[in-house]
C-alpha cells in the first residue's frame, strides 16, 4: 500500500485499517485511493475490499477509520435448463450458478438417482435470490424454487423466505416430505458407503455423509426431537445426538462448539442451531459428519425412506399447496419477462 503516502503515514494507515480488515487478504485488484488537500497533504485513504465494502481512514488530530458497507439490493432470478448429460453441465450451459447442483443433490439425492434416472431431455426450472451491489452479485445465491421432470414424475422444491433452509419437496403436486439440511449452503464432500479413509488410508464403511463448510458455520437439527447426547465420542470429536421418536437418531460430529445450555432431554425443532462446524476428533479439516441411525444401525441420510422417518413431514396441506402455486406463478412471471434462459427482476 503506497499510493503516494510517506512511509510513516502508510504504516499508520495500515495499522488502523488492519483493525477492521485482515490486510493479508489483499490481492492484486483491490483499489486504494488517496484524497489530498490543496497542499498535497493526505486527507483520506480509502480501501475497497469485498462485496462493495470500503474502509476509510481520515487524517486529523488522530487517524479515524470507519467501515462503509452498501445496502445490497435483493433480486429474484429465474432460469431454465435442459439436461443432456448432467445437472451441473446443464446449469453451466444455461448460465445458472453451478453450486445449485449441490443443493439439488442434497435435497433430492435420496429421491432421484441423478446418474441412473436422468436419461437426457429433462427440463430443470429454477427461481433464486441474489444480493447485488452496483450490479455485482455479492455472497451466495439462494434457491427459492426448483422444478424437475423425471420421466412421468414432476419433482418440485419450495424453500422458505426466512433462509432457514427447511425445504418442502413435492411429487406431482403433493407434499412428499420436508427436509431441513444440517448445514445451509455447504458442499456435500463425502457420501454414505465404503470409501478409502482420508486419514488412515484403508477402506472403511462411512456411516454418514460429510458437509464441507467454514469453521463456525451453524449446524442445524434436521428434524424435531429431543437431545439424546452432548459430549465427546472419540474420532467423532464433539458430538450432538438427537432422538426422533423411539427408533431414529441423528448424529452431528466434529463440532467446534455447542450452544450454552444445550443439554440432554431438551426439545429442539427442525432448523434449530445445535452447534458450529469444526474439526474436532479425527478430521482432515472443518466439516460436519452427519448420521441417521435407525434402531442403532447407520443408514444413508440421503435415502428418502430414512429421511422421512427422521423428518417432521406434517404440514398443513392447504398452506403447502398455496406455497407451491405461488412459487410456480413467480417462476412463470420471471421467465416471461424475457425469452432468454435467465430473467431477472426485483423482489
C-alpha positions as CSV (number, residue, x, y, z in Angstrom):
1,X,0.0,0.0,0.0
2,X,2.0,3.0,-1.3
3,X,-0.5,5.3,-3.1
4,X,1.9,8.3,-2.8
5,X,1.9,8.2,1.0
6,X,5.0,8.8,3.1
7,X,6.3,5.7,4.9
8,X,5.1,6.9,8.3
9,X,1.6,7.6,7.0
10,X,1.5,4.3,5.2
11,X,2.4,2.5,8.5
12,X,-0.2,4.4,10.4
13,X,-2.9,3.7,7.9
14,X,-2.1,0.1,7.6
15,X,-2.1,-0.3,11.4
16,X,-5.5,1.4,11.6
17,X,-7.1,-0.5,8.7
18,X,-5.7,-3.7,10.0
19,X,-8.0,-3.5,12.9
20,X,-11.0,-3.5,10.6
21,X,-9.8,-5.9,7.9
22,X,-7.1,-8.6,7.6
23,X,-4.7,-7.0,5.2
24,X,-3.1,-10.4,4.4
25,X,-6.2,-11.0,2.3
26,X,-5.3,-8.1,-0.1
27,X,-4.8,-9.3,-3.7
28,X,-4.0,-7.5,-7.0
29,X,-7.2,-5.7,-8.0
30,X,-8.0,-4.3,-4.6
31,X,-8.3,-0.5,-5.1
32,X,-6.6,2.1,-2.8
33,X,-7.4,5.8,-3.3
34,X,-6.0,8.8,-1.6
35,X,-7.7,12.2,-1.3
36,X,-5.3,15.1,-0.6
37,X,-5.6,18.8,0.5
38,X,-4.7,21.6,-1.9
39,X,-1.2,21.5,-0.4
40,X,-0.8,17.8,-1.2
41,X,-1.2,16.5,2.4
42,X,-3.1,13.2,2.7
43,X,-6.7,13.8,3.8
44,X,-8.4,10.5,3.4
45,X,-7.4,7.0,2.3
46,X,-10.0,4.6,1.0
47,X,-9.5,0.8,0.6
48,X,-12.1,-1.1,-1.4
49,X,-12.4,-4.6,-0.1
50,X,-15.1,-7.3,-0.6
51,X,-18.7,-7.1,-1.7
52,X,-18.6,-3.3,-2.3
53,X,-17.4,-2.6,1.3
54,X,-14.8,0.0,1.7
55,X,-12.6,1.2,4.7
56,X,-11.9,4.9,5.1
57,X,-9.1,6.3,7.1
58,X,-9.4,10.1,7.6
59,X,-6.5,12.2,8.8
60,X,-7.0,14.8,11.6
61,X,-5.8,15.3,15.1
62,X,-5.7,11.5,15.1
63,X,-6.4,9.0,12.3
64,X,-10.1,7.9,12.3
65,X,-11.3,4.8,10.5
66,X,-14.8,3.6,9.5
67,X,-16.2,0.8,7.5
68,X,-18.8,1.7,4.9
69,X,-21.0,-1.2,3.7
70,X,-23.5,-0.5,0.9
71,X,-27.0,-1.8,1.3
72,X,-27.5,-4.7,-1.1
73,X,-30.5,-5.0,-3.3
74,X,-32.1,-8.4,-3.4
75,X,-33.3,-9.6,-6.8
76,X,-35.2,-12.7,-7.8
77,X,-33.9,-14.5,-10.8
78,X,-35.4,-17.3,-12.9
79,X,-33.6,-19.8,-15.1
80,X,-34.4,-22.8,-17.3
81,X,-32.1,-25.6,-18.5
82,X,-32.4,-28.8,-20.4
83,X,-30.4,-31.7,-19.0
84,X,-28.3,-33.5,-21.6
85,X,-25.5,-35.2,-19.6
86,X,-25.8,-33.9,-16.0
87,X,-27.4,-31.4,-13.8
88,X,-24.2,-29.4,-13.3
89,X,-23.3,-29.2,-17.0
90,X,-26.9,-28.2,-17.8
91,X,-26.7,-25.3,-15.3
92,X,-23.4,-24.2,-16.7
93,X,-24.7,-24.2,-20.3
94,X,-27.7,-22.1,-19.2
95,X,-25.6,-19.6,-17.2
96,X,-27.2,-20.6,-13.9
97,X,-25.0,-20.9,-10.8
98,X,-23.4,-24.3,-10.8
99,X,-23.5,-24.5,-7.0
100,X,-27.2,-25.3,-7.3
101,X,-26.3,-28.8,-8.5
102,X,-25.0,-29.5,-4.9
103,X,-28.2,-28.0,-3.4
104,X,-30.4,-30.2,-5.6
105,X,-28.3,-33.3,-4.9
106,X,-28.6,-32.7,-1.2
107,X,-32.4,-32.2,-1.3
108,X,-33.4,-34.7,-4.0
109,X,-30.4,-37.2,-3.8
110,X,-32.4,-39.7,-1.8
111,X,-35.4,-39.5,-4.1
112,X,-33.9,-39.2,-7.6
113,X,-30.8,-41.1,-8.7
114,X,-29.3,-38.4,-10.9
115,X,-26.8,-40.8,-12.6
116,X,-29.3,-43.5,-13.4
117,X,-32.7,-41.9,-13.8
118,X,-31.7,-38.8,-15.9
119,X,-31.6,-40.0,-19.5
120,X,-31.4,-36.6,-21.1
121,X,-34.1,-34.2,-22.2
122,X,-35.4,-33.4,-18.7
123,X,-36.3,-29.8,-18.0
124,X,-35.0,-28.0,-14.9
125,X,-36.5,-24.7,-13.9
126,X,-35.2,-22.6,-11.0
127,X,-36.0,-19.5,-9.1
128,X,-33.4,-18.0,-6.8
129,X,-32.4,-14.8,-4.9
130,X,-29.3,-12.8,-5.5
131,X,-27.9,-9.9,-3.5
132,X,-26.4,-7.2,-5.6
133,X,-24.4,-4.0,-5.1
134,X,-23.9,-1.8,-8.2
135,X,-24.8,-4.8,-10.5
136,X,-22.2,-7.0,-8.8
137,X,-23.5,-10.2,-7.1
138,X,-22.3,-10.5,-3.5
139,X,-22.5,-13.5,-1.3
140,X,-24.0,-16.8,-2.4
141,X,-27.3,-17.0,-4.4
142,X,-30.2,-18.9,-2.6
143,X,-32.7,-21.1,-4.2
144,X,-36.4,-20.3,-3.8
145,X,-38.0,-22.9,-6.1
146,X,-36.9,-25.8,-8.3
147,X,-38.9,-27.9,-10.7
148,X,-37.5,-31.1,-12.4
149,X,-39.4,-33.6,-14.5
150,X,-38.1,-37.1,-14.4
151,X,-40.0,-39.5,-16.7
152,X,-43.6,-39.2,-15.8
153,X,-42.9,-37.7,-12.4
154,X,-42.6,-34.0,-11.5
155,X,-40.5,-33.1,-8.5
156,X,-40.7,-29.6,-7.1
157,X,-39.0,-28.0,-4.1
158,X,-40.0,-24.8,-2.3
159,X,-37.6,-23.0,0.0
160,X,-38.9,-20.6,2.6
161,X,-38.2,-16.8,2.6
162,X,-36.7,-16.9,6.1
163,X,-33.4,-18.6,5.0
164,X,-33.9,-21.5,7.5
165,X,-33.1,-23.9,4.7
166,X,-36.1,-26.0,5.5
167,X,-37.5,-27.1,2.2
168,X,-40.8,-28.7,1.2
169,X,-40.5,-31.4,-1.5
170,X,-43.5,-32.2,-3.8
171,X,-44.2,-35.1,-6.1
172,X,-46.8,-34.4,-8.7
173,X,-48.2,-31.5,-6.7
174,X,-48.4,-33.3,-3.4
175,X,-46.1,-33.0,-0.4
176,X,-43.6,-35.8,-0.4
177,X,-41.6,-34.7,2.6
178,X,-40.0,-31.7,4.4
179,X,-36.2,-31.5,4.5
180,X,-34.0,-29.3,6.7
181,X,-30.3,-29.6,5.8
182,X,-27.9,-29.7,8.7
183,X,-25.6,-27.0,7.2
184,X,-27.1,-24.3,4.9
185,X,-25.2,-23.9,1.6
186,X,-22.5,-26.4,2.4
187,X,-20.8,-28.7,-0.1
188,X,-21.5,-32.4,0.2
189,X,-18.0,-33.8,0.3
190,X,-18.4,-37.4,1.1
191,X,-21.4,-39.8,0.8
192,X,-22.6,-42.9,2.7
193,X,-20.9,-46.2,2.0
194,X,-17.5,-47.8,1.7
195,X,-14.6,-45.4,1.0
196,X,-10.9,-45.0,1.5
197,X,-10.5,-43.3,4.9
198,X,-8.9,-39.9,4.3
199,X,-6.8,-40.2,7.5
200,X,-5.9,-43.9,7.9
201,X,-5.9,-44.8,4.2
202,X,-7.7,-48.1,4.5
203,X,-11.2,-49.0,3.1
204,X,-13.9,-48.5,5.7
205,X,-17.6,-48.1,5.9
206,X,-18.5,-44.4,6.0
207,X,-21.6,-44.4,8.3
208,X,-22.9,-40.9,7.3
209,X,-22.3,-38.0,4.9
210,X,-19.9,-35.1,5.2
211,X,-20.6,-31.5,4.5
212,X,-17.6,-29.3,4.0
213,X,-18.1,-25.8,5.4
214,X,-16.1,-23.0,7.1
215,X,-15.3,-23.4,10.7
216,X,-18.0,-21.8,12.8
217,X,-20.8,-22.3,10.3
218,X,-24.1,-23.0,12.2
219,X,-25.2,-26.7,12.3
220,X,-29.0,-27.2,12.5
221,X,-31.2,-30.0,13.6
222,X,-32.7,-31.7,10.6
223,X,-35.9,-32.8,12.4
224,X,-37.7,-32.1,15.6
225,X,-36.7,-34.3,18.6
226,X,-35.0,-34.4,22.0
227,X,-31.3,-34.0,22.7
228,X,-30.0,-37.5,23.5
229,X,-26.3,-36.8,24.0
230,X,-23.9,-33.8,24.1
231,X,-20.2,-34.5,24.5
232,X,-17.1,-36.2,23.1
233,X,-17.1,-39.5,21.1
234,X,-13.5,-40.5,20.2
235,X,-12.9,-39.9,16.5
236,X,-16.2,-38.2,16.1
237,X,-14.9,-35.3,18.3
238,X,-17.5,-33.1,19.9
239,X,-20.9,-34.6,19.1
240,X,-24.6,-33.8,19.5
241,X,-27.2,-36.6,19.1
242,X,-30.9,-36.1,18.7
243,X,-33.6,-38.7,19.2
244,X,-36.6,-38.6,16.9
245,X,-39.1,-41.0,18.4
246,X,-38.1,-44.3,19.8
247,X,-36.0,-45.7,16.9
248,X,-34.4,-42.9,14.9
249,X,-31.4,-40.8,15.9
250,X,-29.4,-38.2,14.1
251,X,-25.7,-37.5,15.0
252,X,-23.7,-34.3,14.3
253,X,-20.0,-34.7,14.7
254,X,-16.7,-32.8,14.6
255,X,-18.4,-29.7,16.1
256,X,-16.2,-26.9,17.3
257,X,-18.7,-25.9,20.0
258,X,-22.3,-26.2,21.0
259,X,-24.7,-23.5,22.4
260,X,-24.6,-22.8,26.1
261,X,-27.2,-24.7,28.0
262,X,-27.8,-27.4,25.3
263,X,-28.5,-30.5,27.4
264,X,-29.9,-34.0,27.2
265,X,-33.7,-34.1,27.2
266,X,-34.0,-30.6,25.7
267,X,-36.6,-30.4,22.8
268,X,-35.4,-28.9,19.5
269,X,-37.2,-28.1,16.3
270,X,-36.1,-28.7,12.7
271,X,-33.7,-25.8,11.8
272,X,-32.6,-25.0,15.4
273,X,-28.9,-24.4,15.8
274,X,-27.3,-27.2,17.8
275,X,-23.6,-26.5,17.2
276,X,-20.9,-25.0,14.9
277,X,-18.9,-26.7,12.2
278,X,-15.4,-27.6,13.4
279,X,-12.6,-30.2,13.0
280,X,-12.6,-31.9,16.4
281,X,-11.8,-35.6,16.6
282,X,-10.4,-37.3,13.6
283,X,-10.9,-34.8,10.8
284,X,-8.8,-33.5,7.9
285,X,-10.5,-30.1,8.1
286,X,-13.6,-28.3,9.1
287,X,-16.7,-30.3,8.2
288,X,-19.9,-31.8,9.6
289,X,-20.2,-35.5,9.7
290,X,-23.9,-36.2,9.8
291,X,-25.5,-39.6,10.5
292,X,-29.0,-41.1,10.7
293,X,-29.3,-44.3,12.8
294,X,-32.4,-46.4,12.9
295,X,-32.5,-49.0,15.7
296,X,-28.8,-48.4,16.2
297,X,-27.9,-49.1,12.6
298,X,-26.4,-46.3,10.4
299,X,-28.5,-45.7,7.2
300,X,-27.9,-43.4,4.2
301,X,-29.0,-39.9,5.3
302,X,-29.9,-39.1,1.7
303,X,-32.2,-42.0,1.5
304,X,-35.8,-40.8,1.1
305,X,-37.2,-43.6,3.2
306,X,-34.9,-42.9,6.2
307,X,-35.1,-39.2,6.0
308,X,-38.9,-39.4,6.0
309,X,-38.6,-41.3,9.3
310,X,-36.3,-38.6,10.8
311,X,-38.2,-35.6,9.5
312,X,-41.4,-34.0,10.6
313,X,-43.4,-34.1,7.4
314,X,-46.5,-32.9,9.0
315,X,-47.6,-29.7,7.3
316,X,-50.9,-28.0,6.6
317,X,-51.8,-29.3,3.2
318,X,-53.6,-26.1,2.2
319,X,-50.7,-23.9,3.2
320,X,-48.2,-26.2,1.4
321,X,-50.3,-26.1,-1.8
322,X,-50.5,-22.3,-1.6
323,X,-46.7,-22.0,-1.3
324,X,-46.3,-24.3,-4.3
325,X,-48.8,-22.4,-6.5
326,X,-47.2,-19.1,-5.5
327,X,-43.8,-20.4,-6.4
328,X,-44.9,-21.7,-9.8
329,X,-46.6,-18.3,-10.6
330,X,-43.5,-16.3,-9.6
331,X,-41.3,-18.6,-11.8
332,X,-43.6,-18.2,-14.8
333,X,-43.8,-14.5,-14.4
334,X,-40.0,-14.1,-14.3
335,X,-39.4,-16.4,-17.3
336,X,-41.9,-14.5,-19.4
337,X,-40.1,-11.2,-18.8
338,X,-37.6,-12.1,-21.5
339,X,-37.2,-15.0,-23.9
340,X,-33.7,-15.9,-22.7
341,X,-33.0,-18.7,-20.3
342,X,-32.3,-16.3,-17.4
343,X,-34.7,-13.5,-16.4
344,X,-34.1,-11.1,-13.5
345,X,-36.3,-8.7,-11.6
346,X,-36.6,-7.1,-8.2
347,X,-38.4,-8.7,-5.3
